[in-house]
Amino acid sequence: MEEQTLTLTSEAEREREPEKDEAMSDSDDSDSEDEAQEKIQMESLQTELAANPSNYDAHLQYINILRKTGDIDRLTKAREAMSEIFPLSPPTWQQWIKDELSLNTASRPEAFSRVLKLYERGVFDYLSVSLWCDYLDFVQEFDPMVHQCSPTGISKSRDIFETALTAAGLHVAQGSKIWEAYRQYEQAVLLTIDESDAQAKEKQVQHIRSLFHRQLSIPLADMNSTLIAYKTWEVEQGNFNDASIDLIDCYPHVASAYQKAVEMYNARIHLEEQISIQHISDSERLQQYMSTGTPARIQVLYERAITDFPLSPDLWLDYTRYLDKTLKVGKIVSNVYSRATKNCPWVGELWVRYMLSLERGHASEKDLAEIFEKSLQYTFSTVDEYLELFLTRVDGLRRRMTFTKGENPLEYKIIRETFQRASDYLSPYMKNTNGLLHIHAYWAHLETKLGNDITAARGVWENFLKTCGSMLEAWTGYITMEVELGHINEARSIYKRCYSKRFSGTGSEDICNSWLRFEREFGKLEDFDHALQKVTPRLDELRVFRLQQESKSVEEMENSNPRSNVGDKRKVRSDIADEQSPAKRKKDASGKLKKPPKDNTYQVQNSSQLTKVEGTNQKNNKSDDNRSEQQLTRGKHRAYSDQCTAFISNLHPTANDEHIRDFFSDIGGIVAIRILHDKFTGKSRGLAYVDFLDDEHLVAAVAKNKNTLLGKKLSIARSDPKRGGKETLDPKNAEHAHANNHSDKKGLVSKETDDTFMRDAQDGKFSSRKPGSGNMQFKGKNTFAVPRNVRPLGYTANKPKAEEGGETPKSNEEFRKMFIG
């Protein structure tokens, strides 16, 4: 029977063997497929990391695959490569240390030293009470001297515990874990002391008591349990009869400190509860960390916030700013900056402040150069951040060369090389900008002051002019350097090179006037006459060009707006100008009331909208005259004309409609804003017209004359086309002149804009026009020394001719006799 059973069993096993072989074969095939897939994925990740080492997720995936394969060497290298670029999270460090402990016996000196360094690096990256506790347990277990409680081991262990308390002992929620671990270790040391050594034993008891007192003075979670543990321990030492004794009876100072700590904890407990809630938003959780207190407590709160929000640039900026304000210098500040730049390397301001912090701490030139070079490896959001980085580096080099005395003085060539790198790097991105001008002006200045090489300084300006010669500031900066050095002839030669160039806005006129002012202050009379001879035709040419461009821009604006009708606008302006008040209309020369126009319709064009103000149709019936007068008066107050227009000059080149509107926001009543732009460059000419609803708003606007907008004092005046008398432009003549200069352009220029611009141009001593003349004539007479509001004796322009039989104007002598006699 047994033989039969064995036979059946053997047969059954033989039948199942193919099934087992088939299952094992399937498993092997599956494993081989997984391995092949992992290999492909690993190669893909290697390629990705070689092209983009800053890919955080690719690093983590690569490490996880290597852990599965068990390739220890490649795994260690992968972790080291990631740690070089990024700070690792506490769980990542714990995983790394766990793998190291599983592969090696920590009792071996080389293995112990390697794991100890991993713990030291781990607690540096982020604040983690859990990682600190693992670190302390590891030292107590595997460090022979600490484990045996030798004097050297006790001292070493206490140093690590105190470091842990400094880093995490004020952690409100978890700090008590480190305090408890510290007390347990000290109690273990107490048990190793011989009973006969009463002095050593008492000293150790006092040390434990001091730890209790320190902890009870700190606001931590579960403080009541700590108080009970302390009383129980004192009972064991024979100092208290029972644990219910009031602490104030034995240690009043400890009781007072404990009470303050409880109050501080109660004030913060609701914030700690909010932090522990998982469903609140990140911004709300981050707000719960913000609190007040001692610098040490605030620093721990920042560290806790950074552990939860390591990629928040604003948080790092706030934290480092706080440390710069409170600590200013020290290893703690530089360590925080090091971590900040590893977490948010794309923030240029962090690198700039990192370099300044190192300089405050008297770091070596090697360390500063290393941080500077490292910062240039990252991509910032704006080119201005690179500019600030280069300037900060040069500032530091200049200070070290100027104020630092030592055996190895800094050579100026390092500054020159840094400037050259900045110019090569920034020029393609910052052409014709003030930032690039700043760095070259700074460079030229240091070439003369530190390098003592005027030829090199001139070379800096000449190279800058090759790429940014259209910037007026570049030429004036070059000239200023020569003037400051007393090189008058060289400055004059630069004026001769640039006075005929075309600059944006009013730059062409400014450089001409600057040359005249330069010759007046530094040159001989012959030099001034020569400059005047060169500049005068250039200024005349610019004035004509400005007027032509103004006419062209107005024409293009009107042609581009089909709703605008030049003829109707002129008619409406004429109607508005001819309006009189109801009282005056009743006393007309004919004794009859003048009827208002039937349609008092006109349009006001703004930069963003077209507002139409319509009057009411007037009836011819006498019974409706009063109502017609009231309606006309209302329409008149709502209308605007050139009499309600302000002419603004000396605008900043970057000023736009919104800047002007904000400037007059306290006045209001703005209807339209027209900023004049250069035809070729499209940049602002620094001139504008602003239309207001009524004269009251205009008067208030003119009262703001000489006020500052964007750093420039504005010149604001009333724009009044009637003010010119016989000098008012004739539309027909203006059309004829425009046709002569632009034969390919058709249509008439608006009389409104043309007249207004010409009046304001005359006020600014730009030009004058003889009555009845068909063409504009520009006078070259120099009037810079005559005050604008003072008319010289004998001035007759714009004066009405005396009617026949009228009184002859009196002479100065006759006026004198009238008042004296």
C-alpha positions in Angstrom: 0.0 0.0 0.0 2.8 2.4 0.9 4.6 1.5 -2.3 1.5 2.3 -4.3 1.0 5.6 -2.5 4.6 6.5 -3.1 4.2 5.6 -6.7 1.2 7.8 -7.1 2.9 10.6 -5.4 5.9 10.3 -7.7 3.7 10.2 -10.7 1.8 13.3 -9.5 5.0 15.1 -8.9 6.3 14.2 -12.3 3.1 15.6 -13.8 3.5 18.9 -11.9 7.2 19.3 -12.8 6.5 20.7 -16.3 4.1 23.2 -14.7 6.8 24.3 -12.3 9.3 24.6 -15.0 6.9 26.6 -17.1 6.1 29.0 -14.1 9.8 29.4 -13.4 10.4 30.1 -17.1 7.6 32.7 -17.1 9.1 34.3 -14.0 12.5 34.4 -15.5 11.1 36.0 -18.6 9.3 38.6 -16.6 12.4 39.4 -14.6 14.5 39.7 -17.7 11.9 42.0 -19.2 11.9 44.2 -16.0 15.7 44.3 -16.1 15.7 45.3 -19.7 13.2 48.0 -19.0 15.1 49.3 -16.0 18.3 49.3 -18.1 16.6 51.4 -20.8 15.2 53.7 -18.2 18.6 54.0 -16.5 20.3 55.0 -19.8 17.6 57.5 -20.5 18.0 59.1 -17.1 21.8 59.2 -17.5 21.4 61.0 -20.8 18.9 63.5 -19.2 21.2 64.2 -16.2 24.2 64.7 -18.5 22.3 67.3 -20.5 20.5 68.9 -17.5 22.1 68.2 -14.1 19.6 70.5 -12.4 16.7 68.0 -13.0 15.7 67.2 -9.4 13.2 64.5 -10.3 15.6 62.7 -12.7 18.1 62.5 -9.8 15.6 60.8 -7.5 14.4 58.3 -10.2 18.0 57.4 -11.1 18.8 56.8 -7.4 15.7 54.6 -6.9 16.6 52.4 -9.9 20.2 52.0 -8.7 18.9 50.9 -5.3 17.0 48.1 -6.9 19.9 47.0 -9.0 22.2 47.0 -5.9 25.0 48.8 -7.7 26.6 50.4 -4.6 29.4 52.3 -6.3 27.1 53.9 -8.9 24.5 54.6 -6.2 27.0 56.4 -4.0 28.2 58.5 -6.9 24.6 59.4 -7.9 23.8 60.5 -4.4 27.0 62.6 -4.1 26.2 64.2 -7.5 22.7 65.2 -6.4 24.0 66.5 -3.0 26.5 68.6 -4.8 23.7 70.5 -6.6 20.7 70.2 -4.3 20.2 70.1 -0.5 18.7 66.7 0.3 15.5 66.3 2.3 15.7 64.6 5.8 14.0 61.4 4.5 16.6 61.2 1.7 19.4 61.5 4.1 17.9 58.9 6.4 17.5 56.5 3.5 21.1 57.0 2.4 22.5 56.4 6.0 20.3 53.3 6.4 21.8 51.9 3.2 25.3 52.6 4.4 24.6 50.9 7.8 23.2 47.8 6.1 26.2 47.4 3.9 28.9 48.1 6.5 29.5 47.5 10.2 29.4 50.9 11.8 31.8 49.6 14.5 34.6 49.7 11.9 36.4 53.0 12.1 36.2 53.9 8.4 32.5 53.0 8.2 31.7 55.0 11.4 33.5 58.0 10.2 31.7 57.9 6.8 28.2 57.6 8.4 29.1 60.4 11.0 29.9 62.7 8.1 26.6 61.9 6.4 24.7 62.8 9.6 26.6 66.1 9.8 25.8 67.0 6.2 22.2 65.9 6.7 21.4 68.1 9.7 23.1 71.1 7.9 20.6 71.0 4.9 17.3 71.3 6.8 16.0 71.4 10.4 14.8 67.9 11.3 14.4 66.8 14.9 14.0 63.2 13.7 17.3 63.3 12.0 19.0 64.9 15.0 17.7 62.1 17.3 19.0 59.4 14.9 22.3 61.2 14.9 22.5 61.3 18.7 21.5 57.6 19.0 24.1 56.6 16.4 26.9 58.4 18.3 25.9 56.9 21.6 25.7 53.4 20.1 28.7 53.2 17.8 31.2 55.7 19.2 33.4 53.6 21.7 34.4 56.5 23.9 30.8 57.8 24.2 29.5 54.4 24.8 32.0 53.7 27.6 31.3 57.2 29.1 34.9 58.1 29.2 35.7 61.7 29.9 36.6 62.4 26.3 33.5 60.6 25.1 31.3 62.5 27.6 32.7 65.8 26.4 32.2 64.9 22.7 28.6 63.7 23.4 27.7 66.9 25.3 29.1 69.0 22.4 26.8 67.2 19.9 23.8 67.5 22.3 24.4 71.2 22.8 24.6 71.7 19.0 21.4 69.8 18.6 19.7 72.0 21.2 20.9 75.2 19.5 19.5 73.9 16.2 16.3 72.3 17.3 15.9 72.7 21.1 13.4 75.6 20.6 11.2 73.7 18.2 7.9 74.2 19.9 6.3 70.9 18.7 9.2 68.5 18.8 12.1 70.1 20.7 11.3 68.2 23.9 12.6 65.0 22.3 16.1 66.3 22.2 15.9 67.5 25.8 14.7 64.2 27.0 17.4 62.3 25.1 20.0 64.7 26.6 18.7 64.0 30.2 18.6 60.3 29.6 22.2 60.3 28.5 23.3 62.3 31.6 21.4 60.0 33.9 23.2 57.1 32.3 26.5 58.8 33.0 25.3 59.3 36.6 24.9 55.5 37.0 28.5 55.0 35.9 29.9 57.1 38.7 31.2 55.3 41.7 29.1 55.7 44.9 32.2 56.6 46.9 32.9 59.6 44.6 30.3 61.9 46.2 31.7 65.0 44.7 31.5 63.7 41.2 28.1 62.3 41.8 26.8 65.6 43.2 28.3 67.5 40.2 26.5 65.2 37.8 23.2 65.5 39.7 23.5 69.3 39.4 24.1 69.0 35.7 20.9 67.0 35.3 19.0 69.5 37.4 20.3 72.3 35.2 18.9 70.6 32.1 15.5 70.3 33.8 15.6 74.0 34.7 16.6 75.0 31.2 13.9 73.0 29.5 11.2 74.3 31.9 12.0 77.9 30.9 11.3 77.2 27.2 7.8 77.1 25.6 7.5 73.5 24.3 4.7 71.1 23.9 3.7 68.9 26.8 5.4 71.1 29.4 3.3 69.8 32.2 4.7 66.3 31.7 8.2 67.7 31.9 7.3 69.4 35.2 6.0 66.2 36.7 9.1 64.3 35.5 11.3 66.9 37.2 9.4 66.7 40.5 9.6 62.9 40.4 13.3 63.1 39.8 13.8 65.5 42.7 11.8 63.1 45.0 14.2 60.3 43.9 17.2 62.5 44.8 15.6 63.2 48.2 15.1 66.9 47.7 11.3 66.8 47.6 9.0 64.9 49.9 6.5 64.2 47.1 5.8 65.2 43.5 2.8 67.4 44.5 5.0 70.1 46.1 4.8 73.5 44.6 7.9 74.4 42.6 7.8 78.0 43.8 8.5 76.9 47.3 11.9 75.4 46.4 13.0 77.2 43.2 11.1 80.5 42.8 13.2 81.6 39.9 12.5 78.4 38.0 8.8 78.6 38.8 8.7 82.2 37.4 10.5 81.1 34.2 8.2 78.2 33.8 5.1 80.4 34.1 6.4 82.7 31.4 7.1 79.8 29.2 3.6 78.5 29.6 2.2 81.9 28.7 4.3 82.0 25.6 3.3 78.5 24.6 -0.4 79.3 25.1 0.0 82.3 22.9 1.4 80.2 20.1 -0.5 76.9 20.5 -3.3 78.0 18.0 -0.6 78.6 15.3 0.9 75.2 15.9 -2.5 73.6 15.5 -3.0 75.4 12.2 0.4 74.2 11.0 -0.5 70.6 11.7 -3.7 70.8 9.7 -3.1 69.2 6.3 -5.9 70.6 4.2 -5.0 74.3 4.5 -3.3 76.1 1.7 0.5 76.5 1.6 0.2 80.3 2.0 -2.0 80.0 5.1 0.4 77.4 6.6 3.4 79.6 5.9 1.7 82.6 7.7 1.4 80.5 10.9 5.2 80.4 11.2 5.5 84.2 11.3 5.8 85.3 14.9 7.7 87.5 17.3 10.2 86.6 20.0 13.9 86.4 20.6 16.3 86.1 17.6 17.0 82.4 18.4 13.2 81.5 18.5 12.6 83.5 15.3 15.5 81.7 13.6 14.0 78.3 14.5 10.6 79.4 13.1 12.3 80.4 9.8 14.1 77.0 9.7 10.9 75.1 10.3 9.2 77.2 7.5 12.1 76.5 5.1 11.9 72.8 5.8 8.3 72.8 4.6 8.7 75.4 1.8 12.3 75.1 0.6 11.7 76.6 -2.8 10.1 79.9 -1.7 12.4 82.7 -2.8 10.6 85.3 -0.8 11.0 83.2 2.4 14.7 82.9 1.8 15.0 86.6 1.1 13.1 87.5 4.3 15.2 85.0 6.4 18.6 86.2 5.1 17.5 89.9 5.4 16.6 89.2 9.1 20.0 87.6 9.7 21.8 90.4 8.0 20.0 92.8 10.3 20.4 90.9 13.6 23.6 88.9 13.2 25.3 90.7 10.2 28.4 88.6 10.3 29.3 85.1 11.3 29.3 81.5 10.1 25.6 81.1 10.7 24.7 83.8 8.2 27.1 82.5 5.5 25.7 79.0 6.0 22.2 80.2 5.5 23.2 82.0 2.3 24.9 78.8 1.1 21.7 76.8 1.6 19.6 79.6 0.1 21.5 79.6 -3.1 21.3 75.9 -3.4 17.5 75.9 -2.9 16.8 78.9 -5.1 19.8 79.3 -7.4 17.8 81.3 -10.0 17.4 84.3 -7.7 20.2 86.7 -8.4 19.6 88.8 -5.3 20.5 85.9 -3.1 23.9 85.5 -4.8 24.5 89.3 -4.5 23.8 89.3 -0.8 25.8 86.1 -0.3 28.9 87.8 -1.7 28.3 90.8 0.5 27.9 88.6 3.5 31.2 86.8 2.8 32.9 90.2 2.4 31.6 91.3 5.7 33.0 88.2 7.2 36.4 88.9 5.7 36.3 85.9 3.4 39.3 85.2 1.3 39.5 86.3 -2.4 39.5 82.7 -3.4 36.1 82.1 -1.7 34.6 85.2 -3.1 35.8 84.3 -6.6 34.4 80.8 -6.3 30.9 82.0 -5.3 31.0 84.5 -8.1 31.9 81.9 -10.7 29.3 79.5 -9.4 26.5 82.1 -9.6 27.2 82.7 -13.3 26.3 79.0 -14.0 22.7 79.6 -13.3 20.0 81.3 -15.4 18.3 84.4 -13.8 14.9 85.8 -14.8 16.2 89.2 -15.9 19.5 90.5 -17.3 19.5 93.2 -14.6 20.3 90.5 -12.1 23.5 89.7 -14.0 24.4 93.3 -14.1 23.9 93.6 -10.4 26.1 90.5 -9.9 28.9 91.9 -11.9 28.7 95.3 -10.2 28.8 93.7 -6.8 31.9 91.7 -7.7 33.6 94.9 -9.0 32.6 96.8 -5.9 34.2 94.2 -3.7 37.4 94.1 -5.7 37.6 97.9 -5.6 37.2 98.0 -1.8 39.8 95.2 -1.3 42.3 97.0 -3.5 41.6 100.4 -2.0 41.3 99.8 1.7 42.8 96.4 2.4 46.5 96.3 3.2 48.3 93.0 3.2 51.2 91.0 1.9 49.4 90.0 -1.3 47.9 93.1 -2.7 45.1 92.7 -5.3 46.1 93.5 -8.8 44.0 95.8 -10.9 44.0 93.4 -13.8 41.4 91.3 -12.0 39.0 94.3 -12.0 39.7 95.0 -15.7 39.1 91.3 -16.6 35.8 91.4 -14.6 34.7 94.5 -16.5 35.6 93.0 -19.8 33.6 89.8 -19.0 30.6 92.0 -18.0 30.8 94.0 -21.2 31.0 90.9 -23.4 28.2 89.1 -21.6 25.8 92.0 -21.2 26.3 94.0 -24.4 24.1 91.8 -26.7 21.2 92.0 -24.2 21.5 95.6 -22.9 22.4 97.7 -26.0 21.5 101.4 -25.5 20.5 101.0 -21.9 21.5 102.9 -18.8 22.7 99.7 -17.1 25.3 99.1 -19.8 26.2 102.8 -19.7 26.7 102.6 -16.0 29.1 99.7 -16.1 31.2 101.3 -18.8 31.3 104.6 -17.0 32.3 102.8 -13.8 35.0 100.9 -15.7 36.5 104.1 -17.3 36.4 105.8 -13.9 38.4 103.0 -12.2 40.9 102.9 -15.1 41.8 106.5 -14.3 41.7 106.3 -10.5 43.1 102.8 -9.8 44.7 101.8 -13.1 46.1 105.2 -13.7 45.7 104.6 -17.5 43.9 107.4 -19.3 44.4 105.6 -22.6 42.6 102.6 -21.3 39.8 104.7 -20.0 39.4 106.4 -23.5 39.5 102.9 -25.0 36.5 101.9 -22.8 34.4 104.9 -24.0 35.4 104.4 -27.7 34.4 100.7 -27.6 31.2 101.6 -25.9 30.4 104.2 -28.6 30.8 101.7 -31.3 27.8 99.8 -30.1 25.8 102.5 -28.3 26.8 105.7 -30.2 23.1 106.7 -30.5 22.9 107.3 -26.7 23.4 111.0 -25.8 24.5 110.0 -22.3 27.4 108.0 -23.7 28.9 111.0 -25.4 28.2 113.3 -22.4 29.8 110.8 -20.1 32.9 110.6 -22.2 33.0 114.4 -22.3 32.5 114.7 -18.5 35.5 112.4 -17.9 37.8 114.5 -20.0 36.6 117.8 -18.4 37.1 116.4 -14.9 40.6 115.4 -15.9 41.2 118.9 -17.3 41.6 117.8 -20.9 39.7 120.6 -22.5 40.9 120.1 -26.1 40.0 116.4 -26.0 36.5 117.3 -24.7 36.1 119.8 -27.5 37.1 117.2 -30.1 34.4 114.9 -28.8 31.8 117.7 -29.2 32.9 118.2 -32.8 32.3 114.5 -33.4 28.8 114.3 -31.9 27.0 117.6 -32.3 25.7 116.7 -35.8 24.4 113.2 -34.7 20.8 112.5 -34.3 19.7 111.5 -30.8 16.3 110.6 -29.4 13.9 113.2 -28.0 15.5 116.6 -27.7 19.0 115.0 -27.4 20.2 116.6 -30.7 19.4 120.1 -29.4 20.8 119.3 -26.0 24.2 118.3 -27.2 24.4 121.5 -29.3 23.5 123.7 -26.4 25.9 121.8 -24.2 28.7 122.5 -26.6 27.9 126.2 -26.4 27.8 126.1 -22.6 31.1 124.2 -22.5 32.8 126.9 -24.7 31.4 129.7 -22.6 32.8 128.1 -19.4 36.1 126.7 -20.7 36.9 128.1 -24.1 38.2 131.3 -25.7 36.0 133.7 -27.6 37.2 132.2 -30.9 36.2 128.7 -29.6 32.8 130.0 -28.7 32.3 131.7 -32.1 33.4 128.6 -33.9 31.0 126.4 -31.9 28.2 128.9 -32.5 28.9 128.9 -36.2 28.7 125.1 -36.3 25.7 124.8 -34.0 23.3 127.5 -35.3 22.5 125.9 -38.7 22.2 122.5 -37.0 19.6 123.9 -34.5 17.7 125.6 -37.4 17.6 122.3 -39.3 16.3 120.5 -36.2 13.6 123.1 -35.6 12.3 122.8 -39.2 12.5 119.0 -38.9 10.5 119.0 -35.6 7.8 121.2 -37.2 7.6 119.0 -40.2 7.3 115.9 -38.2 4.6 117.4 -36.0 2.6 118.3 -39.1 3.1 114.9 -40.5 2.1 113.1 -37.3 -1.1 115.2 -37.0 -2.0 114.5 -40.6 -1.4 110.7 -40.2 -3.5 110.7 -37.1 -6.4 112.4 -38.8 -6.2 110.2 -41.9 -6.1 107.1 -39.8 -9.4 108.1 -38.1 -12.3 108.1 -40.6 -14.6 109.6 -38.1 -12.5 112.7 -37.9 -13.2 115.5 -40.4 -10.7 118.3 -40.6 -13.1 120.8 -42.1 -15.8 120.1 -39.5 -13.3 120.4 -36.7 -12.1 123.8 -37.9 -15.7 124.9 -38.3 -16.6 123.7 -34.8 -13.5 125.4 -33.3 -14.5 128.6 -35.0 -18.0 128.3 -33.7 -16.8 127.7 -30.2 -14.4 130.6 -30.4 -17.0 133.0 -31.6 -19.5 132.1 -28.9 -20.5 134.9 -26.5 -22.2 134.9 -23.2 -26.0 135.4 -23.3 -25.6 138.8 -21.7 -23.4 140.0 -24.5 -25.5 138.5 -27.2 -28.4 140.7 -26.1 -26.4 143.8 -26.5 -25.1 143.1 -30.0 -24.2 146.0 -32.2 -27.4 145.6 -34.3 -29.5 145.4 -31.1 -30.7 142.0 -32.0 -30.0 138.7 -30.3 -27.6 136.5 -32.2 -28.9 133.0 -32.6 -26.6 130.1 -31.7 -25.7 127.5 -34.4 -28.3 124.9 -35.0 -26.0 122.0 -34.3 -23.5 122.3 -31.5 -21.8 119.0 -32.1 -18.1 118.3 -31.6 -15.9 115.5 -30.7 -13.1 115.1 -28.1 -10.6 112.5 -28.9 -8.7 110.7 -26.1 -5.9 108.2 -26.3 -8.2 105.3 -25.4 -11.8 106.5 -26.2 -13.8 109.0 -28.3 -16.2 111.1 -26.3 -18.9 112.9 -28.1 -20.5 115.9 -26.5 -23.6 117.2 -28.2 -25.5 120.4 -27.7 -29.2 120.7 -28.2 -30.7 121.9 -31.5 -31.7 125.5 -31.2 -35.1 126.8 -32.3 -35.6 130.0 -34.2 -38.7 130.9 -32.1 -38.2 133.9 -29.8 -40.2 132.1 -27.0 -37.4 129.5 -26.9 -34.5 131.9 -26.7 -34.0 131.6 -23.0 -33.9 127.9 -23.1 -31.6 128.0 -26.1 -29.2 130.2 -24.2 -29.1 127.9 -21.2 -28.5 124.9 -23.3 -25.8 126.6 -25.2 -24.1 127.8 -22.0 -24.1 124.2 -20.7 -22.6 122.9 -23.9 -20.0 125.7 -23.8 -18.8 124.7 -20.3 -18.5 121.0 -21.4 -16.5 121.9 -24.6 -12.9 122.3 -24.8 -10.7 124.2 -27.2 -7.0 125.2 -27.5 -7.8 127.8 -24.7 -8.1 124.8 -22.4 -4.9 123.1 -23.5 -1.7 122.9 -21.6 1.7 122.6 -23.3 4.2 120.5 -21.4 8.0 120.3 -22.0 11.0 118.6 -20.4 9.1 115.3 -20.1 11.0 112.2 -19.2 11.6 110.0 -22.3 9.7 107.1 -20.6 6.7 109.1 -19.5 3.4 107.9 -21.0 -0.3 108.9 -20.9 -0.8 107.1 -17.5 2.1 109.0 -15.9 0.7 112.3 -17.0 -2.8 111.3 -16.0 -1.5 110.3 -12.5 0.5 113.6 -12.3 -2.8 115.6 -12.7 -5.0 113.2 -10.8 -5.5 115.7 -8.0 -6.8 118.2 -10.6 -8.9 116.0 -12.9 -10.7 117.2 -15.9 -8.3 115.7 -18.5 -10.0 115.2 -21.9 -7.0 114.2 -24.1 -3.3 113.7 -23.9 -1.0 113.9 -27.0 2.7 113.1 -26.5 5.0 114.0 -29.4 7.3 111.3 -30.7 10.3 111.2 -33.0 9.6 110.0 -36.5 12.7 107.7 -36.8 13.2 106.4 -33.4 9.6 106.5 -32.2 10.8 107.7 -28.8 9.3 110.6 -26.9 10.5 114.1 -27.7 9.7 115.3 -24.2 6.7 117.4 -25.3 3.0 116.9 -24.8 -0.4 118.6 -25.1 -3.0 118.0 -22.4 -6.6 119.1 -23.1 -8.8 120.0 -20.1 -12.6 120.4 -19.8 -12.5 124.0 -18.8 -10.3 126.9 -17.9 -10.5 126.2 -14.1 -8.8 122.8 -14.6 -6.3 124.4 -16.9 -5.3 127.1 -14.4 -4.9 124.4 -11.7 -2.7 122.4 -14.1 -0.5 125.4 -15.0 0.0 126.0 -11.2 1.9 122.7 -11.1 4.6 124.2 -13.2 8.2 123.1 -12.1 6.8 120.1 -10.3 8.7 116.9 -10.7 7.5 113.9 -12.8 9.8 110.8 -13.0 12.7 112.9 -11.7 12.4 115.8 -14.2 10.9 119.2 -13.5 8.1 119.9 -15.9 7.6 123.1 -17.7 3.8 123.7 -18.0 2.2 126.6 -19.8 -1.1 127.6 -21.3 -1.3 126.8 -25.1 -3.2 129.6 -26.7 -3.4 130.0 -30.5 -4.9 133.5 -30.2 -1.9 134.8 -28.4 0.3 135.2 -31.4 -1.7 138.0 -33.1 -0.5 138.4 -36.6 2.0 135.7 -36.2 -0.8 133.0 -36.3 -0.1 130.6 -39.1 -2.1 131.0 -42.2 -3.6 127.5 -43.1 -3.1 128.2 -46.8 0.5 129.2 -46.3 1.0 126.2 -44.0 -0.4 123.9 -46.6 1.9 125.5 -49.2 4.9 125.1 -47.0 4.0 121.5 -46.2 3.6 120.7 -49.9 7.0 122.1 -50.7 8.7 120.0 -48.1 6.7 116.8 -48.6 5.6 116.7 -52.2 4.5 113.1 -51.8 2.0 113.9 -49.0 -1.6 115.1 -49.6 -4.1 116.9 -47.5 -4.0 119.8 -45.1 -2.6 119.9 -41.6 -5.1 120.6 -38.9 -5.0 124.3 -38.1 -5.7 123.6 -34.5 -2.6 121.5 -33.9 -0.3 123.5 -36.2 -1.2 126.9 -34.7 -0.9 125.5 -31.1 2.5 124.0 -31.7 3.8 127.1 -33.4 2.7 129.4 -30.6 4.4 127.2 -28.0 7.5 126.8 -30.2 7.7 130.6 -30.4 7.4 130.9 -26.6 10.4 128.5 -26.3 12.5 130.8 -28.6 12.4 128.1 -31.3 11.2 130.2 -34.2 9.3 133.3 -35.3 7.3 134.0 -38.4 6.7 137.2 -40.2 3.1 138.1 -40.9 1.9 137.4 -44.3 4.9 135.2 -45.2 4.2 132.0 -47.0 7.2 130.2 -45.7 8.6 129.7 -42.2 11.7 131.8 -41.4 14.0 130.9 -38.5 16.1 133.5 -36.9 19.6 132.7 -35.7 19.7 135.5 -33.1 21.1 134.3 -29.8 18.7 135.1 -26.9 20.0 132.7 -24.2 21.1 135.6 -22.0 17.7 137.4 -22.1 15.1 136.4 -19.5 12.0 134.9 -21.3 9.5 137.2 -19.6 11.4 140.5 -20.1 10.9 142.4 -23.3 13.8 144.7 -24.3 13.0 148.4 -24.9 11.8 149.0 -28.4 10.2 145.6 -28.7 7.4 145.9 -31.3 6.5 142.3 -32.2 2.9 141.3 -31.8 1.9 144.9 -31.0 -1.2 146.2 -32.9 -0.4 149.1 -35.1 -1.7 152.5 -34.0 -4.9 153.5 -35.8 -4.8 156.7 -37.7 -5.5 159.6 -35.6 -4.8 157.5 -32.5 -2.5 158.4 -29.7 1.2 158.0 -30.5 3.1 155.7 -28.1 5.0 157.7 -25.5 8.8 157.4 -25.1 10.6 156.4 -22.0 11.4 160.0 -21.1 7.8 161.0 -21.5 6.7 158.2 -19.1 9.3 159.3 -16.6 8.1 162.8 -16.6 4.5 161.7 -16.2 5.3 159.7 -13.0 7.9 162.1 -11.5 6.4 165.3 -12.4 
